[in-house]
């Protein structure tokens, strides 16, 4: 049977576990129509376009 050699401290244990919880920044790309930064594969909220097509008309 396998037994640990010594006690693992809370700090050492938590340092090891912290690697899986890294925060990832969303992948932002510029809109083809207005140049606004938007998440990839999402509609632009500034001009209402997606893939160079107008999907949503902005009420002005």
URCOR-V547766 format. One record per residue. N is the residue number from 1. RES is the residue in one letter. OMEGA is omega in whole degrees, 0 to 359 (none if undefined). NEAR is the number of other ideal C-beta (glycine too) atoms within 12 Angstrom. D_CENTER is the distance of its C-alpha to the mean C-alpha in Angstrom with 1 decimal. Layout:
n = [N	N]
res = [RES	RES]
omega = [OMEGA	OMEGA]
near = [NEAR	NEAR]
d_center = [D_CENTER	D_CENTER]
This chain:
n = [1	2	3	4	5	6	7	8	9	10	11	12	13	14	15	16	17	18	19	20	21	22	23	24	25	26	27	28	29	30	31	32	33	34	35	36	37	38	39	40	41	42	43	44	45	46	47	48	49	50	51	52	53	54	55	56	57	58	59	60]
res = [X	X	X	X	X	X	X	X	X	X	X	X	X	X	X	X	X	X	X	X	X	X	X	X	X	X	X	X	X	X	X	X	X	X	X	X	X	X	X	X	X	X	X	X	X	X	X	X	X	X	X	X	X	X	X	X	X	X	X	X]
omega = [182	178	177	182	180	181	175	182	180	181	180	179	182	176	180	182	184	184	183	185	180	179	182	178	179	180	182	176	180	180	181	185	187	179	179	178	180	174	181	181	176	178	178	181	181	183	177	181	175	179	179	177	178	183	186	178	178	176	183	none]
near = [3	4	6	10	6	7	10	13	11	10	11	13	13	13	13	13	13	12	9	10	10	8	7	7	8	12	12	14	17	16	26	19	20	18	13	19	17	25	17	16	12	21	25	29	17	19	23	21	23	21	16	13	14	17	17	15	10	15	5	6]
d_center = [42.6	39.8	39.7	37.5	39.5	38.4	36.2	32.6	31.8	28.9	27.4	27.5	26.2	23.2	22.4	22.2	20.1	17.5	16.2	14.4	12.5	10.6	7.6	4.8	4.2	3.0	6.2	8.9	12.4	15.7	17.6	20.8	23.0	22.3	19.9	17.4	13.7	11.8	8.7	10.3	12.7	12.9	16.1	16.7	17.7	20.0	22.3	21.5	21.2	19.4	20.4	23.2	24.7	25.2	23.7	24.2	27.0	26.3	29.1	30.5]
